[in-house]
């Protein structure tokens, strides 16, 4: 990777949004900056209202949605930041896939560090992270003469880790302040409807529609 030296820079209103759950894990984050294997040195820089959002999980497999990493910065290399301000940045995990997929995690409302971080004399204010909503449960099925199949359970919501800073690498933090940062886990997904589908169970007539506790079939032979 390369190197970046930035002084008195402002990063504001940048957004990163995944389009597919198949993206590689190293490219999931950093609303303003993503450092995969290089070196970044920041002096007196400000990061305002940047955001990253994870993609939804697979639509047909019930898979876990991707994580969202670092509303302002995602670091897997080496990052040094001094006298920097991080305000109102956010990271949100993706919604779980259909059939009870787990919501994606959100890691680091402002900074997600998976590498080496040296952070000094900096402020983290009102940043937020949220886990993704769990996927809806699979819909039930009714095909007489078989008994109804109940709807499936909704998926677990994703975790929200580190409203201001998430660290899973090596970090040195000195003389920094963290104020009003928030982390929220995602809500669980809704359960699937119980056996509410159209089914071909008539001979030469119209299809019936079944709901739990009530069945209406007309013009059947």
RODREN-208423 format. One record per residue (C-alpha): residue number from 1; residue in three letters; chain; x, y, z. Coordinates in Angstrom, 2 decimals, padded with zeros to 5 digits. Layout:
RODREN-208423
<firo nr="NUM" rest="ala" kette="A" u="X" v="Y" w="Z"/>
...
//
This chain:
RODREN-208423
<firo nr="1" rest="unk" kette="A" u="000.00" v="000.00" w="000.00"/>
<firo nr="2" rest="unk" kette="A" u="000.90" v="003.66" w="-000.36"/>
<firo nr="3" rest="unk" kette="A" u="001.09" v="006.51" w="002.12"/>
<firo nr="4" rest="unk" kette="A" u="-000.98" v="009.64" w="002.77"/>
<firo nr="5" rest="unk" kette="A" u="-000.09" v="012.71" w="004.84"/>
<firo nr="6" rest="unk" kette="A" u="-002.99" v="015.12" w="005.45"/>
<firo nr="7" rest="unk" kette="A" u="-002.96" v="018.36" w="007.49"/>
<firo nr="8" rest="unk" kette="A" u="-005.89" v="020.69" w="008.24"/>
<firo nr="9" rest="unk" kette="A" u="-008.22" v="018.77" w="005.95"/>
<firo nr="10" rest="unk" kette="A" u="-012.02" v="018.51" w="006.27"/>
<firo nr="11" rest="unk" kette="A" u="-013.91" v="015.37" w="005.26"/>
<firo nr="12" rest="unk" kette="A" u="-017.64" v="016.00" w="005.34"/>
<firo nr="13" rest="unk" kette="A" u="-020.76" v="014.24" w="004.04"/>
<firo nr="14" rest="unk" kette="A" u="-019.01" v="011.34" w="002.36"/>
<firo nr="15" rest="unk" kette="A" u="-020.95" v="008.07" w="002.04"/>
<firo nr="16" rest="unk" kette="A" u="-019.97" v="004.49" w="001.33"/>
<firo nr="17" rest="unk" kette="A" u="-022.76" v="002.02" w="000.60"/>
<firo nr="18" rest="unk" kette="A" u="-022.21" v="-001.57" w="-000.36"/>
<firo nr="19" rest="unk" kette="A" u="-024.20" v="-002.78" w="-003.32"/>
<firo nr="20" rest="unk" kette="A" u="-023.66" v="-006.51" w="-002.89"/>
<firo nr="21" rest="unk" kette="A" u="-023.09" v="-008.98" w="-000.06"/>
<firo nr="22" rest="unk" kette="A" u="-020.38" v="-010.60" w="-002.20"/>
<firo nr="23" rest="unk" kette="A" u="-017.92" v="-007.71" w="-001.73"/>
<firo nr="24" rest="unk" kette="A" u="-014.65" v="-008.73" w="-000.08"/>
<firo nr="25" rest="unk" kette="A" u="-014.39" v="-008.01" w="003.64"/>
<firo nr="26" rest="unk" kette="A" u="-011.46" v="-005.61" w="003.15"/>
<firo nr="27" rest="unk" kette="A" u="-013.68" v="-003.21" w="001.17"/>
<firo nr="28" rest="unk" kette="A" u="-016.59" v="-002.89" w="003.53"/>
<firo nr="29" rest="unk" kette="A" u="-015.91" v="000.38" w="005.27"/>
<firo nr="30" rest="unk" kette="A" u="-014.65" v="003.88" w="005.56"/>
<firo nr="31" rest="unk" kette="A" u="-017.21" v="006.55" w="004.76"/>
<firo nr="32" rest="unk" kette="A" u="-014.38" v="009.03" w="004.11"/>
<firo nr="33" rest="unk" kette="A" u="-011.14" v="006.98" w="004.13"/>
<firo nr="34" rest="unk" kette="A" u="-010.35" v="003.29" w="003.73"/>
<firo nr="35" rest="unk" kette="A" u="-006.78" v="002.21" w="004.42"/>
<firo nr="36" rest="unk" kette="A" u="-006.21" v="-001.44" w="003.57"/>
<firo nr="37" rest="unk" kette="A" u="-002.44" v="-001.88" w="003.90"/>
<firo nr="38" rest="unk" kette="A" u="-000.86" v="001.55" w="003.60"/>
<firo nr="39" rest="unk" kette="A" u="000.09" v="004.34" w="005.99"/>
<firo nr="40" rest="unk" kette="A" u="-002.05" v="007.38" w="006.78"/>
<firo nr="41" rest="unk" kette="A" u="-000.95" v="010.33" w="008.93"/>
<firo nr="42" rest="unk" kette="A" u="-003.56" v="012.92" w="009.87"/>
<firo nr="43" rest="unk" kette="A" u="-002.83" v="016.23" w="011.62"/>
<firo nr="44" rest="unk" kette="A" u="-005.62" v="018.61" w="012.71"/>
<firo nr="45" rest="unk" kette="A" u="-008.21" v="017.08" w="010.39"/>
<firo nr="46" rest="unk" kette="A" u="-011.99" v="017.08" w="010.85"/>
<firo nr="47" rest="unk" kette="A" u="-014.48" v="014.36" w="009.93"/>
<firo nr="48" rest="unk" kette="A" u="-018.14" v="015.44" w="009.92"/>
<firo nr="49" rest="unk" kette="A" u="-021.27" v="013.46" w="009.00"/>
<firo nr="50" rest="unk" kette="A" u="-019.60" v="010.69" w="007.03"/>
<firo nr="51" rest="unk" kette="A" u="-021.31" v="007.31" w="006.87"/>
<firo nr="52" rest="unk" kette="A" u="-020.99" v="003.70" w="005.79"/>
<firo nr="53" rest="unk" kette="A" u="-023.85" v="001.23" w="005.25"/>
<firo nr="54" rest="unk" kette="A" u="-023.58" v="-002.53" w="004.76"/>
<firo nr="55" rest="unk" kette="A" u="-025.30" v="-004.35" w="001.92"/>
<firo nr="56" rest="unk" kette="A" u="-028.34" v="-006.56" w="002.62"/>
<firo nr="57" rest="unk" kette="A" u="-027.75" v="-010.28" w="003.05"/>
<firo nr="58" rest="unk" kette="A" u="-028.36" v="-012.80" w="000.24"/>
<firo nr="59" rest="unk" kette="A" u="-032.00" v="-012.71" w="-000.86"/>
<firo nr="60" rest="unk" kette="A" u="-032.66" v="-016.43" w="-001.01"/>
<firo nr="61" rest="unk" kette="A" u="-030.27" v="-018.22" w="001.35"/>
<firo nr="62" rest="unk" kette="A" u="-030.96" v="-016.61" w="004.72"/>
<firo nr="63" rest="unk" kette="A" u="-027.31" v="-015.55" w="004.90"/>
<firo nr="64" rest="unk" kette="A" u="-025.72" v="-013.07" w="007.27"/>
<firo nr="65" rest="unk" kette="A" u="-025.46" v="-009.52" w="005.97"/>
<firo nr="66" rest="unk" kette="A" u="-022.01" v="-007.90" w="005.71"/>
<firo nr="67" rest="unk" kette="A" u="-020.53" v="-005.73" w="008.43"/>
<firo nr="68" rest="unk" kette="A" u="-020.16" v="-001.97" w="008.08"/>
<firo nr="69" rest="unk" kette="A" u="-016.80" v="-000.67" w="009.31"/>
<firo nr="70" rest="unk" kette="A" u="-015.82" v="002.87" w="010.21"/>
<firo nr="71" rest="unk" kette="A" u="-018.27" v="005.66" w="009.48"/>
<firo nr="72" rest="unk" kette="A" u="-015.30" v="007.99" w="008.88"/>
<firo nr="73" rest="unk" kette="A" u="-012.23" v="005.71" w="008.63"/>
<firo nr="74" rest="unk" kette="A" u="-011.69" v="001.98" w="008.20"/>
<firo nr="75" rest="unk" kette="A" u="-008.07" v="001.03" w="008.89"/>
<firo nr="76" rest="unk" kette="A" u="-006.36" v="-002.28" w="008.23"/>
<firo nr="77" rest="unk" kette="A" u="-002.90" v="-000.75" w="007.77"/>
<firo nr="78" rest="unk" kette="A" u="-001.18" v="001.93" w="009.87"/>
<firo nr="79" rest="unk" kette="A" u="-003.06" v="005.05" w="010.95"/>
<firo nr="80" rest="unk" kette="A" u="-001.73" v="007.99" w="012.97"/>
<firo nr="81" rest="unk" kette="A" u="-004.12" v="010.80" w="013.90"/>
<firo nr="82" rest="unk" kette="A" u="-003.34" v="013.83" w="016.06"/>
<firo nr="83" rest="unk" kette="A" u="-005.60" v="016.74" w="017.06"/>
<firo nr="84" rest="unk" kette="A" u="-008.43" v="015.46" w="014.89"/>
<firo nr="85" rest="unk" kette="A" u="-012.19" v="015.82" w="015.40"/>
<firo nr="86" rest="unk" kette="A" u="-014.79" v="013.17" w="014.59"/>
<firo nr="87" rest="unk" kette="A" u="-018.38" v="014.44" w="014.76"/>
<firo nr="88" rest="unk" kette="A" u="-021.70" v="012.82" w="013.80"/>
<firo nr="89" rest="unk" kette="A" u="-020.26" v="010.00" w="011.72"/>
<firo nr="90" rest="unk" kette="A" u="-022.18" v="006.72" w="011.51"/>
<firo nr="91" rest="unk" kette="A" u="-021.92" v="003.06" w="010.51"/>
<firo nr="92" rest="unk" kette="A" u="-024.90" v="000.73" w="009.96"/>
<firo nr="93" rest="unk" kette="A" u="-024.82" v="-003.01" w="009.27"/>
<firo nr="94" rest="unk" kette="A" u="-026.88" v="-004.50" w="006.46"/>
<firo nr="95" rest="unk" kette="A" u="-030.30" v="-006.13" w="006.78"/>
<firo nr="96" rest="unk" kette="A" u="-030.22" v="-009.92" w="007.10"/>
<firo nr="97" rest="unk" kette="A" u="-031.28" v="-012.03" w="004.13"/>
<firo nr="98" rest="unk" kette="A" u="-034.71" v="-013.58" w="003.67"/>
<firo nr="99" rest="unk" kette="A" u="-035.55" v="-016.72" w="005.65"/>
<firo nr="100" rest="unk" kette="A" u="-034.10" v="-015.53" w="008.92"/>
<firo nr="101" rest="unk" kette="A" u="-030.70" v="-014.16" w="007.92"/>
<firo nr="102" rest="unk" kette="A" u="-028.68" v="-012.43" w="010.63"/>
<firo nr="103" rest="unk" kette="A" u="-028.26" v="-008.66" w="010.41"/>
<firo nr="104" rest="unk" kette="A" u="-024.77" v="-007.36" w="009.70"/>
<firo nr="105" rest="unk" kette="A" u="-022.67" v="-005.88" w="012.49"/>
<firo nr="106" rest="unk" kette="A" u="-021.71" v="-002.24" w="012.69"/>
<firo nr="107" rest="unk" kette="A" u="-018.15" v="-001.60" w="013.90"/>
<firo nr="108" rest="unk" kette="A" u="-016.94" v="001.88" w="014.76"/>
<firo nr="109" rest="unk" kette="A" u="-019.26" v="004.82" w="014.25"/>
<firo nr="110" rest="unk" kette="A" u="-016.21" v="006.98" w="013.49"/>
<firo nr="111" rest="unk" kette="A" u="-013.15" v="004.69" w="013.30"/>
<firo nr="112" rest="unk" kette="A" u="-012.80" v="000.94" w="012.84"/>
<firo nr="113" rest="unk" kette="A" u="-009.26" v="-000.27" w="013.44"/>
<firo nr="114" rest="unk" kette="A" u="-008.14" v="-003.72" w="012.35"/>
<firo nr="115" rest="unk" kette="A" u="-004.49" v="-002.74" w="011.97"/>
<firo nr="116" rest="unk" kette="A" u="-002.19" v="-000.37" w="013.89"/>
<firo nr="117" rest="unk" kette="A" u="-003.65" v="002.85" w="015.29"/>
<firo nr="118" rest="unk" kette="A" u="-001.94" v="005.74" w="017.09"/>
<firo nr="119" rest="unk" kette="A" u="-004.56" v="008.26" w="018.17"/>
<firo nr="120" rest="unk" kette="A" u="-003.66" v="011.38" w="020.18"/>
<firo nr="121" rest="unk" kette="A" u="-005.32" v="014.63" w="021.36"/>
<firo nr="122" rest="unk" kette="A" u="-008.48" v="013.97" w="019.37"/>
<firo nr="123" rest="unk" kette="A" u="-012.23" v="014.33" w="020.01"/>
<firo nr="124" rest="unk" kette="A" u="-015.08" v="011.93" w="019.23"/>
<firo nr="125" rest="unk" kette="A" u="-018.48" v="013.63" w="019.48"/>
<firo nr="126" rest="unk" kette="A" u="-021.98" v="012.23" w="018.76"/>
<firo nr="127" rest="unk" kette="A" u="-020.90" v="009.41" w="016.48"/>
<firo nr="128" rest="unk" kette="A" u="-023.13" v="006.33" w="016.22"/>
<firo nr="129" rest="unk" kette="A" u="-023.11" v="002.71" w="015.14"/>
<firo nr="130" rest="unk" kette="A" u="-026.01" v="000.30" w="014.64"/>
<firo nr="131" rest="unk" kette="A" u="-026.38" v="-003.36" w="013.82"/>
<firo nr="132" rest="unk" kette="A" u="-028.52" v="-004.42" w="010.89"/>
<firo nr="133" rest="unk" kette="A" u="-032.12" v="-005.58" w="011.19"/>
<firo nr="134" rest="unk" kette="A" u="-032.58" v="-009.35" w="011.18"/>
<firo nr="135" rest="unk" kette="A" u="-034.09" v="-010.84" w="008.03"/>
<firo nr="136" rest="unk" kette="A" u="-037.76" v="-011.78" w="007.90"/>
<firo nr="137" rest="unk" kette="A" u="-038.63" v="-015.42" w="008.51"/>
<firo nr="138" rest="unk" kette="A" u="-039.64" v="-017.66" w="005.62"/>
<firo nr="139" rest="unk" kette="A" u="-043.33" v="-017.79" w="004.83"/>
<firo nr="140" rest="unk" kette="A" u="-045.27" v="-020.87" w="005.88"/>
<firo nr="141" rest="unk" kette="A" u="-046.97" v="-023.27" w="003.49"/>
<firo nr="142" rest="unk" kette="A" u="-050.25" v="-025.15" w="003.27"/>
<firo nr="143" rest="unk" kette="A" u="-050.70" v="-027.91" w="000.69"/>
<firo nr="144" rest="unk" kette="A" u="-053.57" v="-030.24" w="001.63"/>
<firo nr="145" rest="unk" kette="A" u="-053.76" v="-033.00" w="002.60"/>
<firo nr="146" rest="unk" kette="A" u="-050.47" v="-032.21" w="004.39"/>
<firo nr="147" rest="unk" kette="A" u="-050.71" v="-030.13" w="007.59"/>
<firo nr="148" rest="unk" kette="A" u="-049.72" v="-026.47" w="007.46"/>
<firo nr="149" rest="unk" kette="A" u="-046.06" v="-025.58" w="007.76"/>
<firo nr="150" rest="unk" kette="A" u="-045.58" v="-022.64" w="010.16"/>
<firo nr="151" rest="unk" kette="A" u="-043.68" v="-019.53" w="009.19"/>
<firo nr="152" rest="unk" kette="A" u="-040.00" v="-019.44" w="010.07"/>
<firo nr="153" rest="unk" kette="A" u="-038.43" v="-017.32" w="012.80"/>
<firo nr="154" rest="unk" kette="A" u="-036.96" v="-013.93" w="012.03"/>
<firo nr="155" rest="unk" kette="A" u="-033.19" v="-013.55" w="012.07"/>
<firo nr="156" rest="unk" kette="A" u="-031.13" v="-012.07" w="014.86"/>
<firo nr="157" rest="unk" kette="A" u="-030.25" v="-008.40" w="014.70"/>
<firo nr="158" rest="unk" kette="A" u="-026.59" v="-007.53" w="014.18"/>
<firo nr="159" rest="unk" kette="A" u="-024.38" v="-006.10" w="016.94"/>
<firo nr="160" rest="unk" kette="A" u="-023.45" v="-002.43" w="017.12"/>
<firo nr="161" rest="unk" kette="A" u="-019.86" v="-002.15" w="018.39"/>
<firo nr="162" rest="unk" kette="A" u="-018.06" v="001.04" w="019.32"/>
<firo nr="163" rest="unk" kette="A" u="-020.11" v="004.20" w="018.87"/>
<firo nr="164" rest="unk" kette="A" u="-016.92" v="006.22" w="018.46"/>
<firo nr="165" rest="unk" kette="A" u="-014.07" v="003.72" w="018.06"/>
<firo nr="166" rest="unk" kette="A" u="-013.91" v="-000.02" w="017.42"/>
<firo nr="167" rest="unk" kette="A" u="-010.56" v="-001.75" w="017.81"/>
<firo nr="168" rest="unk" kette="A" u="-009.67" v="-005.32" w="016.85"/>
<firo nr="169" rest="unk" kette="A" u="-006.03" v="-004.55" w="016.09"/>
<firo nr="170" rest="unk" kette="A" u="-003.32" v="-002.73" w="018.04"/>
<firo nr="171" rest="unk" kette="A" u="-004.26" v="000.74" w="019.27"/>
<firo nr="172" rest="unk" kette="A" u="-002.61" v="003.49" w="021.30"/>
<firo nr="173" rest="unk" kette="A" u="-005.04" v="006.19" w="022.44"/>
<firo nr="174" rest="unk" kette="A" u="-003.78" v="009.20" w="024.44"/>
<firo nr="175" rest="unk" kette="A" u="-005.41" v="012.46" w="025.60"/>
<firo nr="176" rest="unk" kette="A" u="-008.60" v="011.86" w="023.62"/>
<firo nr="177" rest="unk" kette="A" u="-012.19" v="012.63" w="024.59"/>
<firo nr="178" rest="unk" kette="A" u="-015.29" v="010.54" w="023.78"/>
<firo nr="179" rest="unk" kette="A" u="-018.63" v="012.29" w="024.31"/>
<firo nr="180" rest="unk" kette="A" u="-022.17" v="011.31" w="023.30"/>
<firo nr="181" rest="unk" kette="A" u="-021.22" v="008.38" w="021.09"/>
<firo nr="182" rest="unk" kette="A" u="-023.88" v="005.65" w="020.77"/>
<firo nr="183" rest="unk" kette="A" u="-023.91" v="001.96" w="019.83"/>
<firo nr="184" rest="unk" kette="A" u="-027.17" v="000.08" w="019.12"/>
<firo nr="185" rest="unk" kette="A" u="-027.82" v="-003.54" w="018.26"/>
<firo nr="186" rest="unk" kette="A" u="-030.19" v="-004.28" w="015.41"/>
<firo nr="187" rest="unk" kette="A" u="-033.76" v="-005.47" w="016.01"/>
<firo nr="188" rest="unk" kette="A" u="-034.66" v="-009.07" w="015.30"/>
<firo nr="189" rest="unk" kette="A" u="-036.50" v="-009.82" w="012.07"/>
<firo nr="190" rest="unk" kette="A" u="-040.24" v="-010.46" w="011.93"/>
<firo nr="191" rest="unk" kette="A" u="-041.46" v="-014.04" w="011.89"/>
<firo nr="192" rest="unk" kette="A" u="-042.79" v="-015.48" w="008.66"/>
<firo nr="193" rest="unk" kette="A" u="-046.56" v="-015.62" w="008.02"/>
<firo nr="194" rest="unk" kette="A" u="-048.08" v="-018.99" w="008.82"/>
<firo nr="195" rest="unk" kette="A" u="-049.12" v="-020.94" w="005.73"/>
<firo nr="196" rest="unk" kette="A" u="-050.49" v="-017.97" w="003.80"/>
<firo nr="197" rest="unk" kette="A" u="-049.91" v="-018.90" w="000.17"/>
<firo nr="198" rest="unk" kette="A" u="-051.91" v="-019.74" w="-002.95"/>
<firo nr="199" rest="unk" kette="A" u="-052.11" v="-023.46" w="-003.67"/>
<firo nr="200" rest="unk" kette="A" u="-053.53" v="-025.51" w="-006.57"/>
<firo nr="201" rest="unk" kette="A" u="-055.96" v="-027.76" w="-004.76"/>
<firo nr="202" rest="unk" kette="A" u="-059.06" v="-027.72" w="-006.92"/>
<firo nr="203" rest="unk" kette="A" u="-060.19" v="-029.65" w="-009.93"/>
<firo nr="204" rest="unk" kette="A" u="-061.18" v="-027.40" w="-012.77"/>
<firo nr="205" rest="unk" kette="A" u="-062.05" v="-024.45" w="-010.53"/>
<firo nr="206" rest="unk" kette="A" u="-060.30" v="-021.47" w="-008.95"/>
<firo nr="207" rest="unk" kette="A" u="-057.48" v="-021.65" w="-006.49"/>
<firo nr="208" rest="unk" kette="A" u="-058.35" v="-021.31" w="-002.84"/>
<firo nr="209" rest="unk" kette="A" u="-056.52" v="-019.08" w="-000.37"/>
<firo nr="210" rest="unk" kette="A" u="-055.90" v="-020.37" w="003.14"/>
<firo nr="211" rest="unk" kette="A" u="-055.36" v="-018.38" w="006.31"/>
<firo nr="212" rest="unk" kette="A" u="-055.04" v="-019.80" w="009.79"/>
<firo nr="213" rest="unk" kette="A" u="-058.53" v="-020.40" w="011.14"/>
<firo nr="214" rest="unk" kette="A" u="-060.41" v="-019.61" w="007.92"/>
<firo nr="215" rest="unk" kette="A" u="-060.71" v="-021.24" w="004.52"/>
<firo nr="216" rest="unk" kette="A" u="-062.76" v="-019.99" w="001.61"/>
<firo nr="217" rest="unk" kette="A" u="-062.99" v="-022.02" w="-001.61"/>
<firo nr="218" rest="unk" kette="A" u="-065.60" v="-021.24" w="-004.27"/>
<firo nr="219" rest="unk" kette="A" u="-066.86" v="-022.78" w="-007.50"/>
<firo nr="220" rest="unk" kette="A" u="-065.08" v="-026.08" w="-007.02"/>
<firo nr="221" rest="unk" kette="A" u="-065.94" v="-029.41" w="-008.63"/>
//
